[in-house]
């Protein structure tokens, strides 16, 4: 049985063990900060991020554990969707 040659495009890809993050385009610091801020704002707006407490209410996935220097909430994932 003959072996197939790998194409140059396939060789250039990141190895599978690197995960999805290795294949995503790299963002500069300003864009990455804006993306994080928008993500957290969305969590809070939808009620998926709530102030830290003993039990998370239904539908909440993140706790607000502090604030960044700019006043934006700092969140930590506590569970995946409970819906």
DRENSETOR-206320 format. One record per residue: x, y, z of N, C-alpha, C in turn; residue in one letter. Coordinates in steps of 0.2 Angstrom, whole numbers, plus 5000, padded with zeros to 4 digits. Example, Ala and Ser with C-alpha at 12.3 -4.5 7.8 and 13.67 -1.06 7.14 Angstrom:
# DRENSETOR-206320
506649725039506249785039506649845039A
506449895035506849955036506450005039S
END
This chain:
# DRENSETOR-206320
500449945000500050005000500450065000X
500350114996500750174995500550225000X
501050255003500850315008500750375004X
500250415007500050475004500550535007X
500750575002501050635005500650685008X
500850725013500450775016500550835012X
499950875011500050935008500350985012X
500651035009501051095012500551125017X
499951135015499451175020499351135026X
499251065025499151025031499751025036X
500351025033500951025037500951095041X
500751145038500751215041500351225047X
499751185047499251195053499651175060X
499351205065499551185072499351115073X
499751075077499651005079498951005082X
498650945082497950935085497950945092X
498550925095498550925103498550995105X
498751045101498751115103498051145105X
497551115103496851145104496651195100X
496051215101495751275097496151335097X
496351355104496651425105497251435101X
497651385099498251385095498051405088X
497451385086497251405079496951465078X
496751505083496351565083496851625081X
496651675078497151725076497251765083X
497951785083498151825089497851895089X
497651915095497351985095497852025099X
497852095097498352135101497952155107X
498352185112498152195119497452235119X
497452285115496852325115496252285113X
496252255107495752215105495552155110X
496052125113495852075118495552105124X
495752155126495352185132494652205130X
494552235124493852255122493452195122X
493752135119493352075119493152045125X
493652045130493452025137492952065140X
493052135139492552185142491852165140X
491752155133491152145130490852085132X
491252025133491051965136490751975143X
491052005147490852015154490252055154X
490252105150489552145150488952105148X
489052065143488552015141488351975147X
488851945150488651895156488251935161X
488451995163488052035168487352055165X
487352075159486652095156486152035156X
486451975154485951915154485851885161X
486151905166486051885172486451815174X
486951805169487351745170487951755175X
488051815177488551835182488251875187X
488351845193488051875199488551885205X
488451935210488951945215489051875219X
489651865221489851805224489451795230X
489251735231488851715237488851635238X
488451615242488551535244488251495238X
487651505236487351465230487251515224X
487351485218487151525212486451515211X
486051565209485351555207485351525200X
484751495198484651465192484851505186X
485251485181485451515176486051555176X
486351565182486951595183487551545182X
488051565179488651525178489251555180X
489251625182489951655184489751695190X
490251705194490251745200490651805199X
490451865201490851925201491251925207X
491951925207492351915212492751975214X
492652025210493052085211492952135205X
493352185205493352245200494052255197X
494052265191494752285188494852355190X
495452385188495652455189495152505186X
494852485180494452525176493752525179X
493552485184492952475186492552415183X
492752385178492452325175492452265180X
491852225180491852175185492352115183X
492652085188493052025187492651965188X
492551915184492151855185492551795185X
492251745188492551675188491951625187X
492151585182491651535180491551485186X
490951465188490751425194490451355191X
490051365186489751305183489551315175X
489451265172489151275165488451285165X
488151295160487451315160486951265164X
486551285168486151245172485451245170X
485351265164484651275161484351205158X
END
